[in-house]
Amino acid sequence: MTVKTEDDAFEVIRSHRRGVLQSELRKMLDVDSRKCSRLVTKLIEDGRVERSDYRKDGVKTFLLRASRAPADPSLLLAGTELIPCVVCEHECVVEECPLLMDWMYQLAIEEIQE
């Protein structure tokens, strides 16, 4: 069995946007519950993961989600225009987002007019 690290656990958790159950994480990593608990505790202490209570089939477990890192402000601007995704609550596919496409179109028009 390969030794699993916090980074291995974090990658699995991060790959599940809606979160992953700790009981399922243990199985995915092929580790015992004690090892899984230690990995998760370290990730929580480091601020990389958030954990909330969850009941599955009457059994208590935890739902794990990757913490959101604060956005780099320079990545939120195109020129002086704020990207619409900053306040958007929709879960969408970036390539198909009408709000983002409109924003990009407006930027292109402004650039042409200058």
C-alpha positions in Angstrom: 0.0 0.0 0.0 1.3 3.5 -1.0 1.7 5.9 1.9 -1.0 8.6 1.5 -0.3 12.2 2.3 -2.4 15.3 3.1 -1.8 16.4 -0.5 -3.2 13.1 -1.8 -6.3 13.6 0.3 -6.7 17.2 -0.7 -6.5 16.4 -4.4 -9.4 13.9 -4.0 -11.5 16.3 -1.9 -10.8 19.2 -4.4 -11.8 17.0 -7.3 -15.3 16.7 -5.9 -16.8 20.2 -6.2 -19.9 19.3 -4.1 -17.8 17.7 -1.5 -16.9 14.1 -0.5 -18.0 12.1 2.5 -15.1 11.3 4.9 -16.2 7.7 4.9 -15.9 7.6 1.1 -12.6 9.4 1.2 -11.2 6.6 3.4 -12.2 4.1 0.7 -10.8 6.2 -2.2 -7.5 6.5 -0.5 -7.5 2.9 0.7 -6.5 3.9 4.3 -8.0 3.0 7.7 -10.3 5.4 9.5 -7.6 6.5 11.9 -5.2 7.5 9.1 -8.0 9.2 7.2 -9.0 11.2 10.3 -5.4 12.4 10.8 -5.2 13.5 7.2 -8.5 15.4 7.4 -7.6 17.0 10.7 -4.3 18.3 9.3 -6.1 19.7 6.2 -8.7 21.4 8.4 -5.9 22.9 10.7 -4.1 24.1 7.5 -7.3 25.8 6.3 -7.4 23.7 3.1 -10.6 21.8 3.9 -13.9 22.5 5.6 -15.9 19.8 7.3 -19.6 19.6 8.2 -21.7 17.0 9.9 -23.6 14.7 7.5 -25.9 11.7 8.0 -25.9 8.9 5.5 -28.3 6.0 6.1 -28.6 7.1 9.7 -24.9 6.9 10.2 -23.0 10.1 11.1 -20.1 11.0 8.9 -18.6 14.3 7.6 -18.9 16.1 4.3 -15.5 17.5 3.2 -15.1 20.4 0.9 -12.0 22.2 -0.3 -11.8 25.7 1.2 -12.0 28.5 -1.2 -8.8 30.5 -1.4 -9.2 34.3 -1.5 -9.1 35.6 -5.0 -6.1 37.5 -6.3 -7.6 41.0 -7.0 -5.4 41.4 -10.1 -7.2 38.4 -11.6 -10.6 40.0 -11.2 -10.0 42.9 -13.5 -9.6 43.3 -17.2 -8.4 46.8 -17.6 -10.7 48.7 -15.2 -13.7 46.4 -15.7 -14.6 43.9 -12.9 -15.2 40.4 -14.1 -18.9 39.4 -13.5 -18.0 36.1 -12.0 -17.0 37.8 -8.8 -20.5 38.2 -7.6 -22.2 35.4 -9.7 -23.8 32.6 -7.7 -24.5 30.4 -10.8 -22.6 27.2 -11.3 -21.9 27.2 -15.0 -19.5 26.2 -17.7 -17.2 29.1 -18.2 -17.1 28.7 -22.0 -21.0 28.9 -22.1 -21.6 31.6 -19.5 -23.8 34.3 -21.1 -22.8 36.9 -18.4 -19.1 36.3 -19.0 -19.5 36.3 -22.8 -21.4 39.7 -22.7 -18.7 41.1 -20.5 -16.0 40.0 -22.8 -17.9 41.4 -25.8 -18.2 44.8 -24.1 -14.5 44.8 -23.4 -13.8 44.0 -27.1 -16.1 46.9 -28.2 -14.4 49.3 -25.8 -11.0 48.3 -27.0 -12.0 48.8 -30.7 -13.5 52.2 -29.9 -10.3 53.4 -28.2 
